[in-house]
Amino acid sequence: MEQALPAVRLRVPTDEDAVAWHRVFDDPQVMEFHGGRAAELSVYEELTARQRRHDAERGFCLWTVLDAAGEVVGFTGAQPWPWEWGPKGEIEIGWRLGRAHWGKGYVTAAARETLNRVRAAGVPGVVAMVDARNSRSIAVTRRLGMRLAETFRTPTRQEAGHCYRLTW
């Protein structure tokens, strides 16, 4: 039996969310598959500004995830794959959550809402690029109905990765 998913709210990131993301992601376990440590605050400031532009231009972005109490717990959303390698030109769904909120269904609930929003924006499908060691994210892709499309090695660090795909 699948656990009941928590109530989540997605919002376009605000200036203040850059500080919240920096705080929530300042944990080596959260950043294990993203370089091992949180980026500088300025990186999150640029990222949240870019996401506001993405939402205005495309109707989707990496949204801030809020729990039922309105606390920032992380982000989820979609954006164009930015690299020359991998699924160039496709829309990638992704998520990152503060460790205190792991295992409670927040990512699955927020990612399902993301799928609804990108589908409504006219996107025909999404990919998820996941480090092959990241069993938690792989489990989320399965709960979303995504299927393994290919395996790869990252060009810079030569780490194994998986590309999951979902079309509708």
N, C-alpha and C positions, 0 to 999 in steps of 0.2 A: 504494500500500500504506500502510495506516495504521500510525503508529508505535506500538510497544508502550507501554502506559501504565505509569507508575511506581506502586509500591505507596504507598498513602496510608491514613491512619487518621483518622477523624473522631471528635472527642470534644466533649462539652458543655463550653463555655468555663469555665475556672477563673478565680479572682481574678487569678492570675498571668498569664493570657492577655491581660488588659487591657494590661499592660505590654508583652507580646510584640507584640500587634497595633499598639500605638502605635509601637513601634520598627520593625516590618516595614513599616508604611504611611507612615513619615516620609520620603517620597520624592515630589517633585513629579510624577514620571512615573506613579507608582502612583496618585496622587490627581488626575491630570489631569481626569478626568470626575466628580470628587467634591469640587469646590471648590478644587483646586490644592494643598492642604496637609493634613497630618494634623491631626485634631482634638486638642484638649487631652486629657491622660490621663484626666481625670474623665469625658469623654464615652465613652471606651472602657470605663471602670469601670462606668458605667451600662448601656452596651450589653451587656456580658458578663453582668451581673446579669439584665437583661431576657431574654436568651437562655436562661438557666437556667430562668427562669419559663416561657417559651414551651415548652421541652422538657418540663417537668413537666406542663404543662397540655395540650399538643397532641401531644406525641410527636415534635416536630421544632423546629428553631431554626436559627440561623446557628452551625454547628459550627466549631471550630478544626480546621484541616487540619494534620496532622503528616506529615512525610516518613518514609522507612524508618528513619532514624536517630532519630526522635522530635523533630526540630526543627520549631517552629512556622513554617509557610510562608505562612499566611493564614487565610481562612475561606471556607466555602461553606455553603449551607443554604437554608432557606425560612422565610418569615414572611408574615403577612397584609399586603397592601398598605396602608400607613398613611395615605394622603392622600385628600382628598375628590375629587380629579380622578383620571383614569386608571382602572385596573381595580379599582375599589372592591369590597371583599369577597372578592377573589380572593387566592390564595397566590402570592407572587412568589419565584422562585428567584434567587439571586444569589451572587456570589463576589468576592473581592478577594485578590490574591496579591502577595507581595513580588517586586520586579523580578528579583532573583537567580534566581527560580524560573520565570520566564516561558519559554514555548516548549518546555517539557519534558513537557507532558501532565498536570500536577498538577490544573489546574482541571477538565479533562474527566473525569479519573478520579474526583475528589471530587464533581463535579456528578452523574455517573451514580449514585454511591452515594446522593447526596441524593434523586434521583428514586426510587430503590428504597425509601428510608425514608419519603418522603411518600406514596408509593403504598400502602405497608404501613399507614400511619396513616389511610388512608381518603380521602385527598385525590383528587378526580377529575381534576385537571389543574393545571398551573402556568402562570404567565406570567413573562416576563423583560422588564424595562423597561431598554432599552439606549440610551445616547447614540448618535445616528446616526453620529458620527465614530469610534466605538470599534470598529474593525475586528476587534480580537482577541476581544472579547466576542461580536460578531456571529458570528464563526467558531465559537465554542463553542456558541452556540445551534443552529447548523446541525449540528454533530457530535452534539448531543443529539436531533436530529430535530424541533426546534421550527420553526414556520413563522411568517412575518411576518403578524400579524393586523391591525395598524393603525400609522399614523404619527401623531405628535402634536407639539405644541410645549409645553414646560414653562411653567406659568403665571408663574413668577417671572422666569426668565432668558430666556424665549422661545427656548430651544434646541430643535433638532429631535431627536426621539427615535423609537424603534421599540418596539412591544409585540409580543413573540414569544409564541406559545402552543403548549402541548403538552397534549393530553388522551389518556387511555387508557381 
